[in-house]
Amino acid sequence: MLFLAKLFGILTLIWFYMAAKNHGGPWLNWSIIGVIGYWLTWWLSKFLIVTPLAGVVPQHSVIEFLLTQSPVACAVCACFFIRKKLIASLAAGQ
């Protein structure tokens, strides 16, 4: 089940690299910020959402699968806002 989390972690790295390259930002800094933001949000949402609700949903169900993938969705949403903030700060600095 961590396959999607790892896949989106790599895609986040590429996404932030391409955003920095397209907007003229420091690509290494943005890539590191994106990956750290992704994994930090993923771990926080895993411990704050999945762990408390894991005993409530039935085992081996679709709801369990969706619940275990919810940290990926939270992390991607957080990365969207982190990327938006980086682009805005770059535009404000120029």
ABEGO torsion letter per residue (X at the ends): XAAAAAAAAAAAAAAAAAAAAAAGBBAAAAAAAAAAAAAAAAAAAAAAAAAAAAAABBBGBAAAAAAAAAAAAAAAAAAAAAAAAAAAAAAAAX
